[in-house]
Amino acid sequence: MEQHPAPYPHQPAGGASQGATLPFGPASPWLAPLAGFSDLPFRLLCRELGAAVACTEMVSAKGLVLGQGKKTSATDQLLATWPMLPPVTGSRNVPLPFAEAPERFPELLDRPPPADLPLVVQLFGAERSYLEQAVAMLRERGYIWFDLNMGCSVPKVGKSGSGSAMLKDLQNALDVAGSMIAAAGPGRVGFKLRLGWQAGEEALPEIATELEKIGAGWITLHPRYARQGFSGNADWQAIATLRQHLAIPLLASGDLFCAEDGLACLEQTGANGVMYARGALHDPAIFRKHRDLWNQAARLAGASARSLCSQEEEQALLRETEDVIRRHAQFARAFMPPRLNRQGIEAGLLKMRTFVPRYVKRFSGARSLRQALTRCEQWADLEQLLAAFFKNAAVTAKASEELCFNPQSPHPPTDSAADG
Ligand SMILES: Cc1cc2nc3c(=O)[nH]c(=O)nc-3n(C[C@H](O)[C@H](O)[C@H](O)COP(=O)(O)O)c2cc1C
């Protein structure tokens, strides 16, 4: 394997008083921003399984600024973190069951959750003043690291000129970036880019080198055009090319479906690190497998993908998945507001109903479990379903295909991605 730059913590300019550093390096995989998924419970789970850094779901800068002073909102929920940050005057934290009554969660007192740190807050928006104010507000609340979404291609985000639509107006993108950096401090803001709006309208390397000049802390590249959505393959060669133009850390994102993909991408591109997105949604243990693989201690990593061979490995995969789901459920109960929907179902349980089918895709019986989950209304129902499922589950013959899409393979990714 090629030599990579040593893992290095990125120290922003500004001295010790600004304190924290972010880990960038091949042994420090990040959890990508994932709208609808990278909430507090999932971040805690991924951190426990080896994610070095996690990003929040994208947060609207305008929504945050205009929502100021209102009682806790959906935006506040996106920003919920642990340990809780002290509320600033006029605001209050989202109620987290674990913070309010820790004795109700003996399993978490016995095995404490990791801290949700370091945390990168991902913002979206195209208006300079909102982004600047949003960063200032968040800094006041105690958040340190920020990322600007310049990659999301869903129309809902793009219609306001945000997300990947920013790549159509690079001057505005730089103005917005400059004001965020001024509000956060140099080195504290990353930018998540795509190749450009569409083929023939390349934004790279210029936008990235300009961002570096004005104080960006790092760049993340998902090497597809905005118009591509998730179609075609991520162009890892574009990551390798951009690496030649930058001195700041470059994170690779795109078609990293298993730890082997992450390592291959590092090797082929020379990127400083990787960010797992869909790979983590299917297998949050991808972070540990990545680290194991990097450290050549791949005892379980082999079970992650293309070589499910022995019965012991299959059993280990089943046990690991069951543990992951139970731990995720513990976090979802303890760290989601105990809000009920119209049918009286808790928000955390509803979230688990969307995650579990992803985790069990590679096992027999996954389809019936998915159907049964739609009727699951209480935590006890989930527990019963899982117990019955794991009693009989086995790894399907197609597991390696389903678990790890080869970037060059014809299998389409199955997530109907909210974004990119
Ligand atoms: C369900 C889903 C939600 C996403 N949400 C965001 C988001 O909020 N912000 C963002 O910058 N990228 C978002 N992305 C893009 C990912 O962070 C990542 O760049 C992309 O999925 C490519 O990585 P992958 O091919 O390894 O999944 C999302 C992707 C998916 C699948």
The ligand as an SDF file (V2000), in Angstrom:
LIG
                    3D

 31 33  0  0  0  0  0  0  0  0999 V2000
  -29.6920    9.7490    2.9380 C   0  0  0  0  0  0  0  0  0  0  0  0
  -28.6080   10.7160    2.6050 C   0  0  0  0  0  0  0  0  0  0  0  0
  -28.6060   11.9850    3.1730 C   0  0  0  0  0  0  0  0  0  0  0  0
  -27.5820   12.9020    2.8890 C   0  0  0  0  0  0  0  0  0  0  0  0
  -27.5810   14.1130    3.4800 N   0  0  0  0  0  0  0  0  0  0  0  0
  -26.5560   14.9780    3.2570 C   0  0  0  0  0  0  0  0  0  0  0  0
  -26.4980   16.2460    3.9100 C   0  0  0  0  0  0  0  0  0  0  0  0
  -27.3560   16.6010    4.7230 O   0  0  0  0  0  0  0  0  0  0  0  0
  -25.4460   17.0560    3.6200 N   0  0  0  0  0  0  0  0  0  0  0  0
  -24.4530   16.7110    2.7290 C   0  0  0  0  0  0  0  0  0  0  0  0
  -23.5100   17.4770    2.5180 O   0  0  0  0  0  0  0  0  0  0  0  0
  -24.4880   15.5040    2.1220 N   0  0  0  0  0  0  0  0  0  0  0  0
  -25.4990   14.6520    2.3650 C   0  0  0  0  0  0  0  0  0  0  0  0
  -25.4940   13.4230    1.7630 N   0  0  0  0  0  0  0  0  0  0  0  0
  -24.3690   13.0470    0.9040 C   0  0  0  0  0  0  0  0  0  0  0  0
  -23.3470   12.2360    1.6970 C   0  0  0  0  0  0  0  0  0  0  0  0
  -22.8270   12.9770    2.7780 O   0  0  0  0  0  0  0  0  0  0  0  0
  -22.2000   11.7220    0.8030 C   0  0  0  0  0  0  0  0  0  0  0  0
  -21.4310   12.8010    0.3510 O   0  0  0  0  0  0  0  0  0  0  0  0
  -22.7310   10.9380   -0.3970 C   0  0  0  0  0  0  0  0  0  0  0  0
  -23.7300   10.0250    0.0080 O   0  0  0  0  0  0  0  0  0  0  0  0
  -21.6090   10.1960   -1.1080 C   0  0  0  0  0  0  0  0  0  0  0  0
  -21.0630    9.2110   -0.2750 O   0  0  0  0  0  0  0  0  0  0  0  0
  -21.4520    7.6280   -0.4380 P   0  0  0  0  0  0  0  0  0  0  0  0
  -21.5350    7.3700   -1.9070 O   0  0  0  0  0  0  0  0  0  0  0  0
  -20.3160    6.9080    0.2280 O   0  0  0  0  0  0  0  0  0  0  0  0
  -22.7740    7.4250    0.2010 O   0  0  0  0  0  0  0  0  0  0  0  0
  -26.5280   12.5230    2.0130 C   0  0  0  0  0  0  0  0  0  0  0  0
  -26.5510   11.2510    1.4300 C   0  0  0  0  0  0  0  0  0  0  0  0
  -27.5580   10.3520    1.7230 C   0  0  0  0  0  0  0  0  0  0  0  0
  -27.5060    8.9690    1.1070 C   0  0  0  0  0  0  0  0  0  0  0  0
  1  2  1  0
  2  3  1  0
  2 30  2  0
  3  4  2  0
  4  5  1  0
  4 28  1  0
  5  6  2  0
  6  7  1  0
  6 13  1  0
  7  8  2  0
  7  9  1  0
  9 10  1  0
 10 11  2  0
 10 12  1  0
 12 13  2  0
 13 14  1  0
 14 15  1  0
 14 28  1  0
 15 16  1  0
 16 17  1  0
 16 18  1  0
 18 19  1  0
 18 20  1  0
 20 21  1  0
 20 22  1  0
 22 23  1  0
 23 24  1  0
 24 25  2  0
 24 26  1  0
 24 27  1  0
 28 29  2  0
 29 30  1  0
 30 31  1  0
M  END
$$$$
